[in-house]
Amino acid sequence: MSIGNTLRGLTAGIAVLGYVSLFLLLQVRAAPVSVLAGIAVLATAALAVAGGRPAVRQVLGRGSSPPAETSEWWLARVEPALEDAWNTYADLVLTVGLWGISIGSFGGLVTYPGNDPPFGLAMIGFLSMVCGLISLGFLIDSRYE
């Protein structure tokens, strides 16, 4: 595998991880707007590096694909936009990143200074742990193809 394909895979994984974490944080309202904006900028920059302008346009819903193939949900448009750049390195980044989010969430629950820790941290921890396990299956499967 060439260095270019490796970098495209790494940035594709970072983009998907960024958009998934942005989605989770938006659902539980567990982060300030500045953090959400930073994650969105980082994920979009990684998306642009991995897939170029066509990928960014596709995620924004302005791609060249027919309207019947374009999902209304912004997160569902990320995977088709990065399909060409996805490889084993992207699976690795996604798996490790999701487990990192899970460990961080559970660590935040354990070290929470108050008596009533935010339920959103538990949700993010369990969702990212399950998604990380699913992603591990894809990582293992891609190693044996």
C-alpha positions in Angstrom: 0.0 0.0 0.0 1.4 3.4 -0.9 1.9 6.3 1.5 -0.9 8.2 -0.3 -3.4 5.5 0.3 -2.3 5.1 3.9 -2.7 8.9 4.5 -6.1 8.9 2.8 -7.2 6.0 5.0 -6.0 7.6 8.2 -7.8 10.9 7.3 -10.9 9.1 6.3 -11.0 7.4 9.7 -10.4 10.7 11.4 -13.3 12.2 9.4 -15.8 9.5 10.3 -14.6 9.5 13.9 -15.1 13.2 14.1 -18.6 13.2 12.6 -19.7 10.2 14.8 -18.4 12.0 17.9 -20.1 15.2 16.8 -23.3 13.3 16.4 -23.0 11.7 19.8 -22.2 15.0 21.5 -25.1 16.8 19.8 -27.5 14.1 20.9 -26.6 14.2 24.6 -25.7 18.0 24.6 -22.5 17.2 26.5 -20.2 19.8 25.0 -20.0 23.6 24.5 -20.6 25.0 21.1 -16.9 25.9 20.7 -15.9 22.2 21.1 -18.6 21.1 18.7 -17.4 23.7 16.1 -13.8 22.5 16.5 -14.8 18.9 16.0 -16.8 19.9 12.9 -13.9 21.8 11.4 -11.4 19.0 12.1 -13.7 16.4 10.6 -14.5 18.5 7.5 -10.8 19.2 7.0 -10.0 15.4 7.2 -12.9 14.7 4.9 -11.5 17.2 2.4 -8.1 15.6 2.6 -9.4 12.0 2.2 -12.0 12.6 -0.4 -11.5 16.0 -1.9 -14.1 18.6 -2.8 -16.6 16.0 -4.2 -16.7 14.3 -0.8 -17.4 17.5 1.0 -20.1 18.5 -1.5 -21.7 15.0 -1.1 -21.8 15.3 2.7 -23.3 18.8 2.4 -26.0 17.2 0.2 -24.8 19.0 -3.0 -23.1 16.1 -4.7 -23.6 14.9 -8.2 -25.4 11.7 -7.2 -29.1 11.5 -8.1 -31.6 12.8 -5.4 -33.0 9.2 -4.9 -29.5 8.0 -3.8 -28.9 11.0 -1.5 -29.9 10.5 2.2 -31.6 13.4 4.0 -29.5 12.5 7.2 -26.1 14.2 7.1 -24.4 11.4 9.0 -25.5 8.8 6.4 -23.9 10.7 3.6 -20.4 10.5 5.2 -19.8 6.8 4.4 -20.6 7.0 0.6 -18.4 10.1 0.4 -15.4 8.3 1.8 -15.9 4.9 0.1 -13.0 5.3 -2.3 -10.6 6.3 0.5 -11.6 3.7 3.1 -9.1 1.0 3.9 -7.7 -0.9 6.9 -6.1 2.2 8.3 -9.4 3.9 8.4 -10.9 0.9 10.3 -8.0 1.0 12.7 -8.4 4.8 13.4 -12.2 4.4 13.9 -11.8 1.4 16.2 -9.1 2.9 18.4 -10.9 6.3 18.4 -14.2 4.9 19.5 -12.6 2.9 22.3 -10.8 6.1 23.3 -14.1 8.0 23.5 -15.6 5.1 25.5 -12.7 5.1 28.0 -12.8 8.9 28.3 -16.5 8.9 28.9 -16.3 6.2 31.6 -13.3 8.0 33.1 -15.4 11.2 33.2 -18.1 9.3 35.1 -15.7 7.9 37.6 -14.0 11.2 38.3 -17.1 13.4 38.2 -16.9 15.8 41.2 -20.6 16.0 42.0 -23.1 13.6 43.3 -25.2 13.2 40.1 -22.9 12.6 37.1 -24.4 13.4 33.6 -26.3 10.5 32.1 -25.0 11.6 28.6 -21.5 10.4 29.5 -22.8 6.9 30.2 -24.7 6.9 26.9 -21.7 8.1 24.9 -19.5 5.5 26.7 -21.7 2.5 25.9 -22.6 3.6 22.4 -18.9 4.2 21.4 -17.9 0.9 23.1 -20.5 -1.1 21.1 -19.6 0.8 17.9 -15.9 0.1 18.6 -16.6 -3.6 18.9 -18.5 -3.6 15.6 -15.7 -1.6 14.0 -13.2 -4.2 15.3 -15.1 -6.9 13.4 -14.7 -4.9 10.2 -11.0 -4.3 11.0 -10.4 -8.0 11.5 -12.3 -8.9 8.3 -10.4 -6.4 6.2 -7.0 -7.9 7.4 -8.0 -11.3 5.9 -9.2 -10.2 2.5 
